C-alpha cells in the first residue's frame, strides 16, 4: 500500500471519531462561552429602611429602583439622605400600599427629590393632607390603581398583586396592596398593613403565598399574620418595620410565631436591613446585629 493510500485510510478512520469528539465535548463549551444561558434572576438588593413607626422599602434591581411606601413625614429627610447615599437620582417605580400617614407621609418629599416614571397605588382613598400631597407629587407620573390579579415587571423581576381583592372595606388597612416579588428562585412577600380579612382572601383565592422573605403585615400587630397565613408563606426570613416607641408593637405572640419558623429582623433593633440575592441565595446585613 502506498503512503498516499495509507494516509487516506487513516484519515477515513480518524475523521468520524474527531467529529464525534468535537460535537460532544468542544461544541457545548463554545456554545456556553458565546451564549448567555443564565436563567436565574438578576442581582438585587432590598433595603428595609428604619423609619421609626412606619414602613419604607427600597429595591435595587440592576440599577432600577423601586420604592414601596415612604414612612412618615417626620422621617422623610433621613430617608432621602439614605437613598442619596446609594447614588440614586430617580425612581423607576413607586408603590403606595395604602394611604395611612406612616406609609405615605414621606412619599411626596421622596418623589419630589427622586422623580418617578410610574406609580402603583391602592384603591383605598382618603381626604388627608398626606394623601393629597402624594397625589400632587405624582402629577407628572403615570399612576395606576391595582388590585388582586394584576402583574407588572421591573427589569426582569416580576411583581404579582395578591390583594386587595374587593372594592370596599370598612378598615383602610385591608386596602393594602400586597405584592409577591420573584427573583430567580427566591421570592419576597410585601403585605403593607393587610389584616386577617385580607390574608384570608389571599388564601382563599388560591395564590401561591410561599415566600423566602416575608415583610410582616401591620408592624407585627396581632391584627395580622394569622397562623394559617404564616403557615402558607413559610418564610425563611421575616422583617418587621416598627418604631422603638410603638404602642405595644410588635405583639409578643406574633413575634413568638415568627421566631418559631424563621429568622426575624426588626428595624427597631437592627436598624436598616439589607438583603442581597442573586436569585439563588440570600445574604442579610444590618446596621445592628
PyMOL commands that set and color helices and strands:
alter all, ss='L'
color gray80, all
select helices_A, chain A and resi 3-34+76-85+101-104+107-113+129-137+172-175+196-204+217-220+227-233+252-261+267-270
alter helices_A, ss='H'
color red, helices_A
select strands_A, chain A and resi 44-48+57-61+64-68+91-96+116-121+142-145+151-154+157-163+178-183+186-190+213-215+237-240+263-266+273-277+282-286
alter strands_A, ss='S'
color yellow, strands_A
deselect
rebuild
show_as cartoon
